[in-house]
Amino acid sequence: MYKNKNKDGTLNLCGKNVAALRKALPEKTSQQKLAAMLQLEGIDLDKNAIQRIESGQRFVTDLELKALAKVFHTTADALLK
């Protein structure tokens, strides 16, 4: 049976990169602040959703991936590596 999980059990490919990019931003950027930045891009996520994405406990939609790439000034492909 097909399962929508990575070999390590996570539900997304970009979570670790999202966490690393958020922590590398010039200003200290909390998960709450990242959620606010995404809301400006039309993506309604809260701090808990960001935490679950970063820990691999939540799927990421293509719309969310596109907004994350825009916020981090990178590409979706870079987030997935």
Biopython code that builds the backbone (N, CA, C, O; Angstrom):
import numpy as np
from Bio.PDB.StructureBuilder import StructureBuilder

atoms = [
    (1, "MET", "N", (0.835, -1.182, 0.000)),
    (1, "MET", "CA", (0.000, 0.000, 0.000)),
    (1, "MET", "C", (0.881, 1.247, 0.000)),
    (1, "MET", "O", (1.886, 1.301, 0.710)),
    (2, "TYR", "N", (0.506, 2.246, -0.794)),
    (2, "TYR", "CA", (1.268, 3.484, -0.893)),
    (2, "TYR", "C", (1.034, 4.361, 0.326)),
    (2, "TYR", "O", (-0.098, 4.520, 0.784)),
    (3, "LYS", "N", (2.106, 4.922, 0.840)),
    (3, "LYS", "CA", (2.006, 5.810, 1.996)),
    (3, "LYS", "C", (2.616, 7.154, 1.644)),
    (3, "LYS", "O", (3.656, 7.219, 0.989)),
    (4, "ASN", "N", (1.978, 8.212, 2.072)),
    (4, "ASN", "CA", (2.444, 9.564, 1.786)),
    (4, "ASN", "C", (3.418, 10.049, 2.853)),
    (4, "ASN", "O", (3.185, 11.073, 3.496)),
    (5, "LYS", "N", (4.493, 9.320, 3.034)),
    (5, "LYS", "CA", (5.509, 9.700, 4.013)),
    (5, "LYS", "C", (6.881, 9.488, 3.408)),
    (5, "LYS", "O", (7.067, 8.642, 2.533)),
    (6, "ASN", "N", (7.834, 10.261, 3.882)),
    (6, "ASN", "CA", (9.228, 10.047, 3.519)),
    (6, "ASN", "C", (9.751, 8.844, 4.287)),
    (6, "ASN", "O", (9.104, 8.357, 5.215)),
    (7, "LYS", "N", (10.909, 8.379, 3.899)),
    (7, "LYS", "CA", (11.508, 7.229, 4.586)),
    (7, "LYS", "C", (11.748, 7.500, 6.065)),
    (7, "LYS", "O", (11.724, 6.584, 6.887)),
    (8, "ASP", "N", (11.980, 8.778, 6.397)),
    (8, "ASP", "CA", (12.209, 9.129, 7.798)),
    (8, "ASP", "C", (10.909, 9.395, 8.567)),
    (8, "ASP", "O", (10.944, 9.749, 9.746)),
    (9, "GLY", "N", (9.768, 9.224, 7.901)),
    (9, "GLY", "CA", (8.474, 9.390, 8.553)),
    (9, "GLY", "C", (7.880, 10.780, 8.457)),
    (9, "GLY", "O", (6.746, 10.997, 8.885)),
    (10, "THR", "N", (8.627, 11.733, 7.901)),
    (10, "THR", "CA", (8.094, 13.089, 7.778)),
    (10, "THR", "C", (7.094, 13.168, 6.635)),
    (10, "THR", "O", (7.079, 12.328, 5.735)),
    (11, "LEU", "N", (6.262, 14.199, 6.694)),
    (11, "LEU", "CA", (5.193, 14.374, 5.715)),
    (11, "LEU", "C", (5.504, 15.421, 4.655)),
    (11, "LEU", "O", (4.668, 15.691, 3.792)),
    (12, "ASN", "N", (6.683, 16.012, 4.706)),
    (12, "ASN", "CA", (7.065, 16.986, 3.679)),
    (12, "ASN", "C", (8.567, 16.940, 3.447)),
    (12, "ASN", "O", (9.318, 16.388, 4.251)),
    (13, "LEU", "N", (8.988, 17.524, 2.347)),
    (13, "LEU", "CA", (10.417, 17.582, 2.004)),
    (13, "LEU", "C", (11.065, 18.893, 2.417)),
    (13, "LEU", "O", (12.288, 18.973, 2.524)),
    (14, "CYS", "N", (10.257, 19.921, 2.649)),
    (14, "CYS", "CA", (10.814, 21.265, 2.823)),
    (14, "CYS", "C", (10.933, 21.727, 4.271)),
    (14, "CYS", "O", (11.510, 22.785, 4.519)),
    (15, "GLY", "N", (10.419, 20.985, 5.217)),
    (15, "GLY", "CA", (10.375, 21.458, 6.599)),
    (15, "GLY", "C", (11.712, 21.871, 7.179)),
    (15, "GLY", "O", (11.819, 22.937, 7.785)),
    (16, "LYS", "N", (12.723, 21.053, 7.006)),
    (16, "LYS", "CA", (14.042, 21.386, 7.553)),
    (16, "LYS", "C", (14.611, 22.634, 6.901)),
    (16, "LYS", "O", (15.255, 23.446, 7.565)),
    (17, "ASN", "N", (14.375, 22.791, 5.597)),
    (17, "ASN", "CA", (14.858, 23.985, 4.899)),
    (17, "ASN", "C", (14.099, 25.229, 5.341)),
    (17, "ASN", "O", (14.689, 26.301, 5.478)),
    (18, "VAL", "N", (12.801, 25.096, 5.563)),
    (18, "VAL", "CA", (12.004, 26.228, 6.058)),
    (18, "VAL", "C", (12.554, 26.684, 7.406)),
    (18, "VAL", "O", (12.746, 27.880, 7.628)),
    (19, "ALA", "N", (12.802, 25.749, 8.291)),
    (19, "ALA", "CA", (13.341, 26.090, 9.616)),
    (19, "ALA", "C", (14.702, 26.764, 9.499)),
    (19, "ALA", "O", (14.957, 27.777, 10.150)),
    (20, "ALA", "N", (15.571, 26.204, 8.673)),
    (20, "ALA", "CA", (16.917, 26.777, 8.521)),
    (20, "ALA", "C", (16.859, 28.178, 7.915)),
    (20, "ALA", "O", (17.565, 29.077, 8.371)),
    (21, "LEU", "N", (16.031, 28.370, 6.902)),
    (21, "LEU", "CA", (15.923, 29.687, 6.267)),
    (21, "LEU", "C", (15.303, 30.703, 7.216)),
    (21, "LEU", "O", (15.727, 31.859, 7.249)),
    (22, "ARG", "N", (14.311, 30.288, 7.982)),
    (22, "ARG", "CA", (13.687, 31.208, 8.940)),
    (22, "ARG", "C", (14.713, 31.662, 9.973)),
    (22, "ARG", "O", (14.783, 32.846, 10.304)),
    (23, "LYS", "N", (15.500, 30.735, 10.476)),
    (23, "LYS", "CA", (16.507, 31.064, 11.494)),
    (23, "LYS", "C", (17.655, 31.886, 10.922)),
    (23, "LYS", "O", (18.346, 32.583, 11.665)),
    (24, "ALA", "N", (17.867, 31.811, 9.599)),
    (24, "ALA", "CA", (18.963, 32.538, 8.960)),
    (24, "ALA", "C", (18.568, 33.942, 8.509)),
    (24, "ALA", "O", (19.416, 34.696, 8.032)),
    (25, "LEU", "N", (17.294, 34.304, 8.653)),
    (25, "LEU", "CA", (16.879, 35.646, 8.248)),
    (25, "LEU", "C", (17.608, 36.687, 9.090)),
    (25, "LEU", "O", (17.924, 36.430, 10.252)),
    (26, "PRO", "N", (17.879, 37.871, 8.513)),
    (26, "PRO", "CA", (18.645, 38.896, 9.233)),
    (26, "PRO", "C", (18.035, 39.286, 10.581)),
    (26, "PRO", "O", (18.736, 39.342, 11.591)),
    (27, "GLU", "N", (16.740, 39.552, 10.592)),
    (27, "GLU", "CA", (16.074, 39.830, 11.861)),
    (27, "GLU", "C", (15.680, 38.507, 12.483)),
    (27, "GLU", "O", (15.407, 37.536, 11.777)),
    (28, "LYS", "N", (15.649, 38.469, 13.806)),
    (28, "LYS", "CA", (15.182, 37.245, 14.446)),
    (28, "LYS", "C", (13.723, 37.050, 14.048)),
    (28, "LYS", "O", (12.875, 37.894, 14.337)),
    (29, "THR", "N", (13.441, 35.947, 13.392)),
    (29, "THR", "CA", (12.100, 35.701, 12.888)),
    (29, "THR", "C", (11.523, 34.475, 13.584)),
    (29, "THR", "O", (12.005, 33.355, 13.414)),
    (30, "SER", "N", (10.486, 34.715, 14.367)),
    (30, "SER", "CA", (9.812, 33.622, 15.064)),
    (30, "SER", "C", (8.864, 32.911, 14.107)),
    (30, "SER", "O", (8.610, 33.382, 12.998)),
    (31, "GLN", "N", (8.354, 31.793, 14.543)),
    (31, "GLN", "CA", (7.358, 31.089, 13.744)),
    (31, "GLN", "C", (6.105, 31.945, 13.591)),
    (31, "GLN", "O", (5.453, 31.914, 12.547)),
    (32, "GLN", "N", (5.769, 32.706, 14.626)),
    (32, "GLN", "CA", (4.615, 33.610, 14.568)),
    (32, "GLN", "C", (4.844, 34.694, 13.517)),
    (32, "GLN", "O", (3.936, 35.018, 12.751)),
    (33, "LYS", "N", (6.041, 35.249, 13.477)),
    (33, "LYS", "CA", (6.335, 36.294, 12.495)),
    (33, "LYS", "C", (6.322, 35.721, 11.079)),
    (33, "LYS", "O", (5.844, 36.381, 10.156)),
    (34, "LEU", "N", (6.834, 34.510, 10.890)),
    (34, "LEU", "CA", (6.781, 33.883, 9.578)),
    (34, "LEU", "C", (5.329, 33.668, 9.159)),
    (34, "LEU", "O", (4.983, 33.877, 7.996)),
    (35, "ALA", "N", (4.481, 33.253, 10.093)),
    (35, "ALA", "CA", (3.060, 33.083, 9.787)),
    (35, "ALA", "C", (2.449, 34.409, 9.339)),
    (35, "ALA", "O", (1.646, 34.438, 8.407)),
    (36, "ALA", "N", (2.823, 35.502, 9.994)),
    (36, "ALA", "CA", (2.321, 36.828, 9.610)),
    (36, "ALA", "C", (2.816, 37.218, 8.216)),
    (36, "ALA", "O", (2.067, 37.802, 7.432)),
    (37, "MET", "N", (4.060, 36.899, 7.909)),
    (37, "MET", "CA", (4.617, 37.193, 6.584)),
    (37, "MET", "C", (3.864, 36.411, 5.504)),
    (37, "MET", "O", (3.604, 36.932, 4.419)),
    (38, "LEU", "N", (3.519, 35.171, 5.807)),
    (38, "LEU", "CA", (2.773, 34.352, 4.855)),
    (38, "LEU", "C", (1.344, 34.866, 4.683)),
    (38, "LEU", "O", (0.774, 34.774, 3.596)),
    (39, "GLN", "N", (0.773, 35.401, 5.748)),
    (39, "GLN", "CA", (-0.576, 35.960, 5.644)),
    (39, "GLN", "C", (-0.593, 37.148, 4.696)),
    (39, "GLN", "O", (-1.591, 37.372, 4.011)),
    (40, "LEU", "N", (0.496, 37.915, 4.643)),
    (40, "LEU", "CA", (0.590, 39.018, 3.684)),
    (40, "LEU", "C", (0.621, 38.508, 2.244)),
    (40, "LEU", "O", (0.308, 39.245, 1.309)),
    (41, "GLU", "N", (1.003, 37.241, 2.074)),
    (41, "GLU", "CA", (1.027, 36.606, 0.749)),
    (41, "GLU", "C", (-0.274, 35.854, 0.470)),
    (41, "GLU", "O", (-0.407, 35.200, -0.565)),
    (42, "GLY", "N", (-1.230, 35.949, 1.392)),
    (42, "GLY", "CA", (-2.527, 35.316, 1.188)),
    (42, "GLY", "C", (-2.635, 33.896, 1.697)),
    (42, "GLY", "O", (-3.601, 33.199, 1.387)),
    (43, "ILE", "N", (-1.652, 33.452, 2.480)),
    (43, "ILE", "CA", (-1.661, 32.097, 3.034)),
    (43, "ILE", "C", (-1.963, 32.192, 4.525)),
    (43, "ILE", "O", (-1.193, 32.785, 5.281)),
    (44, "ASP", "N", (-3.068, 31.617, 4.942)),
    (44, "ASP", "CA", (-3.515, 31.712, 6.326)),
    (44, "ASP", "C", (-3.013, 30.528, 7.148)),
    (44, "ASP", "O", (-3.668, 29.489, 7.229)),
    (45, "LEU", "N", (-1.857, 30.703, 7.746)),
    (45, "LEU", "CA", (-1.277, 29.702, 8.641)),
    (45, "LEU", "C", (-1.015, 30.367, 9.983)),
    (45, "LEU", "O", (-0.811, 31.579, 10.061)),
    (46, "ASP", "N", (-1.023, 29.569, 11.025)),
    (46, "ASP", "CA", (-0.661, 30.099, 12.335)),
    (46, "ASP", "C", (0.681, 29.529, 12.773)),
    (46, "ASP", "O", (1.290, 28.726, 12.066)),
    (47, "LYS", "N", (1.132, 29.954, 13.948)),
    (47, "LYS", "CA", (2.421, 29.520, 14.480)),
    (47, "LYS", "C", (2.489, 27.997, 14.599)),
    (47, "LYS", "O", (3.530, 27.399, 14.326)),
    (48, "ASN", "N", (1.396, 27.376, 15.001)),
    (48, "ASN", "CA", (1.387, 25.923, 15.174)),
    (48, "ASN", "C", (1.549, 25.208, 13.838)),
    (48, "ASN", "O", (2.213, 24.173, 13.771)),
    (49, "ALA", "N", (0.957, 25.738, 12.783)),
    (49, "ALA", "CA", (1.108, 25.137, 11.457)),
    (49, "ALA", "C", (2.559, 25.242, 10.996)),
    (49, "ALA", "O", (3.095, 24.299, 10.414)),
    (50, "ILE", "N", (3.193, 26.379, 11.254)),
    (50, "ILE", "CA", (4.610, 26.556, 10.892)),
    (50, "ILE", "C", (5.458, 25.543, 11.653)),
    (50, "ILE", "O", (6.357, 24.924, 11.083)),
    (51, "GLN", "N", (5.168, 25.377, 12.935)),
    (51, "GLN", "CA", (5.927, 24.413, 13.744)),
    (51, "GLN", "C", (5.771, 23.009, 13.182)),
    (51, "GLN", "O", (6.752, 22.269, 13.101)),
    (52, "ARG", "N", (4.570, 22.628, 12.794)),
    (52, "ARG", "CA", (4.327, 21.284, 12.255)),
    (52, "ARG", "C", (4.990, 21.110, 10.892)),
    (52, "ARG", "O", (5.463, 20.019, 10.573)),
    (53, "ILE", "N", (5.030, 22.172, 10.082)),
    (53, "ILE", "CA", (5.733, 22.096, 8.792)),
    (53, "ILE", "C", (7.223, 21.870, 9.036)),
    (53, "ILE", "O", (7.832, 20.984, 8.438)),
    (54, "GLU", "N", (7.804, 22.684, 9.926)),
    (54, "GLU", "CA", (9.235, 22.591, 10.190)),
    (54, "GLU", "C", (9.636, 21.233, 10.772)),
    (54, "GLU", "O", (10.734, 20.742, 10.511)),
    (55, "SER", "N", (8.756, 20.640, 11.547)),
    (55, "SER", "CA", (9.074, 19.342, 12.147)),
    (55, "SER", "C", (8.670, 18.168, 11.262)),
    (55, "SER", "O", (8.901, 17.011, 11.615)),
    (56, "GLY", "N", (8.065, 18.467, 10.108)),
    (56, "GLY", "CA", (7.691, 17.413, 9.169)),
    (56, "GLY", "C", (6.397, 16.712, 9.515)),
    (56, "GLY", "O", (6.115, 15.641, 8.976)),
    (57, "GLN", "N", (5.602, 17.289, 10.401)),
    (57, "GLN", "CA", (4.356, 16.662, 10.831)),
    (57, "GLN", "C", (3.144, 17.146, 10.036)),
    (57, "GLN", "O", (2.014, 16.766, 10.341)),
    (58, "ARG", "N", (3.372, 17.986, 9.014)),
    (58, "ARG", "CA", (2.266, 18.539, 8.237)),
    (58, "ARG", "C", (2.642, 18.564, 6.768)),
    (58, "ARG", "O", (3.772, 18.888, 6.404)),
    (59, "PHE", "N", (1.670, 18.214, 5.925)),
    (59, "PHE", "CA", (1.864, 18.349, 4.486)),
    (59, "PHE", "C", (1.932, 19.828, 4.125)),
    (59, "PHE", "O", (1.389, 20.668, 4.842)),
    (60, "VAL", "N", (2.596, 20.149, 3.017)),
    (60, "VAL", "CA", (2.677, 21.516, 2.513)),
    (60, "VAL", "C", (2.041, 21.530, 1.126)),
    (60, "VAL", "O", (2.422, 20.752, 0.252)),
    (61, "THR", "N", (1.076, 22.415, 0.933)),
    (61, "THR", "CA", (0.427, 22.501, -0.382)),
    (61, "THR", "C", (1.322, 23.260, -1.349)),
    (61, "THR", "O", (2.265, 23.937, -0.939)),
    (62, "ASP", "N", (1.021, 23.142, -2.626)),
    (62, "ASP", "CA", (1.811, 23.868, -3.628)),
    (62, "ASP", "C", (1.665, 25.373, -3.449)),
    (62, "ASP", "O", (2.628, 26.108, -3.670)),
    (63, "LEU", "N", (0.494, 25.846, -3.059)),
    (63, "LEU", "CA", (0.302, 27.277, -2.825)),
    (63, "LEU", "C", (1.149, 27.763, -1.644)),
    (63, "LEU", "O", (1.729, 28.848, -1.690)),
    (64, "GLU", "N", (1.210, 26.957, -0.601)),
    (64, "GLU", "CA", (2.034, 27.306, 0.554)),
    (64, "GLU", "C", (3.511, 27.293, 0.188)),
    (64, "GLU", "O", (4.265, 28.171, 0.608)),
    (65, "LEU", "N", (3.925, 26.300, -0.592)),
    (65, "LEU", "CA", (5.319, 26.207, -1.021)),
    (65, "LEU", "C", (5.710, 27.439, -1.843)),
    (65, "LEU", "O", (6.795, 27.992, -1.662)),
    (66, "LYS", "N", (4.831, 27.860, -2.736)),
    (66, "LYS", "CA", (5.091, 29.042, -3.560)),
    (66, "LYS", "C", (5.244, 30.287, -2.682)),
    (66, "LYS", "O", (6.149, 31.093, -2.902)),
    (67, "ALA", "N", (4.367, 30.446, -1.694)),
    (67, "ALA", "CA", (4.443, 31.603, -0.796)),
    (67, "ALA", "C", (5.697, 31.552, 0.072)),
    (67, "ALA", "O", (6.337, 32.579, 0.296)),
    (68, "LEU", "N", (6.048, 30.372, 0.557)),
    (68, "LEU", "CA", (7.278, 30.240, 1.354)),
    (68, "LEU", "C", (8.493, 30.636, 0.517)),
    (68, "LEU", "O", (9.376, 31.347, 0.998)),
    (69, "ALA", "N", (8.538, 30.185, -0.716)),
    (69, "ALA", "CA", (9.655, 30.536, -1.596)),
    (69, "ALA", "C", (9.727, 32.047, -1.787)),
    (69, "ALA", "O", (10.815, 32.623, -1.779)),
    (70, "LYS", "N", (8.585, 32.686, -1.958)),
    (70, "LYS", "CA", (8.563, 34.143, -2.155)),
    (70, "LYS", "C", (9.048, 34.865, -0.900)),
    (70, "LYS", "O", (9.843, 35.801, -0.991)),
    (71, "VAL", "N", (8.579, 34.439, 0.254)),
    (71, "VAL", "CA", (8.978, 35.071, 1.519)),
    (71, "VAL", "C", (10.480, 34.935, 1.745)),
    (71, "VAL", "O", (11.122, 35.867, 2.230)),
    (72, "PHE", "N", (11.043, 33.780, 1.395)),
    (72, "PHE", "CA", (12.475, 33.537, 1.606)),
    (72, "PHE", "C", (13.338, 33.967, 0.417)),
    (72, "PHE", "O", (14.555, 33.783, 0.440)),
    (73, "HIS", "N", (12.718, 34.536, -0.619)),
    (73, "HIS", "CA", (13.446, 34.992, -1.814)),
    (73, "HIS", "C", (14.276, 33.856, -2.419)),
    (73, "HIS", "O", (15.463, 34.010, -2.706)),
    (74, "THR", "N", (13.617, 32.724, -2.599)),
    (74, "THR", "CA", (14.261, 31.554, -3.191)),
    (74, "THR", "C", (13.261, 30.875, -4.111)),
    (74, "THR", "O", (12.204, 31.431, -4.409)),
    (75, "THR", "N", (13.592, 29.683, -4.554)),
    (75, "THR", "CA", (12.683, 28.942, -5.423)),
    (75, "THR", "C", (12.076, 27.762, -4.667)),
    (75, "THR", "O", (12.603, 27.317, -3.647)),
    (76, "ALA", "N", (10.984, 27.282, -5.180)),
    (76, "ALA", "CA", (10.361, 26.095, -4.597)),
    (76, "ALA", "C", (11.324, 24.911, -4.690)),
    (76, "ALA", "O", (11.413, 24.104, -3.765)),
    (77, "ASP", "N", (12.037, 24.812, -5.801)),
    (77, "ASP", "CA", (13.011, 23.718, -5.948)),
    (77, "ASP", "C", (14.061, 23.763, -4.843)),
    (77, "ASP", "O", (14.445, 22.722, -4.311)),
    (78, "ALA", "N", (14.523, 24.948, -4.497)),
    (78, "ALA", "CA", (15.528, 25.074, -3.439)),
    (78, "ALA", "C", (14.969, 24.633, -2.094)),
    (78, "ALA", "O", (15.693, 24.051, -1.286)),
    (79, "LEU", "N", (13.706, 24.897, -1.845)),
    (79, "LEU", "CA", (13.088, 24.483, -0.587)),
    (79, "LEU", "C", (12.954, 22.962, -0.505)),
    (79, "LEU", "O", (12.950, 22.396, 0.588)),
    (80, "LEU", "N", (12.845, 22.311, -1.647)),
    (80, "LEU", "CA", (12.626, 20.865, -1.663)),
    (80, "LEU", "C", (13.903, 20.047, -1.608)),
    (80, "LEU", "O", (13.837, 18.825, -1.480)),
    (81, "LYS", "N", (15.052, 20.676, -1.700)),
    (81, "LYS", "CA", (16.335, 19.940, -1.688)),
    (81, "LYS", "C", (16.756, 19.576, -0.298)),
    (81, "LYS", "O", (17.805, 18.959, -0.113)),
]
sb = StructureBuilder()
sb.init_structure("model")
sb.init_model(0)
sb.init_chain("A")
sb.init_seg("    ")
for serial, (resi, resn, name, xyz) in enumerate(atoms, 1):
    if name == "N":
        sb.init_residue(resn, " ", resi, " ")
    sb.init_atom(name, np.array(xyz, "f"), 0.0, 1.0, " ", f" {name:<3s}", serial, name[0])
structure = sb.get_structure()
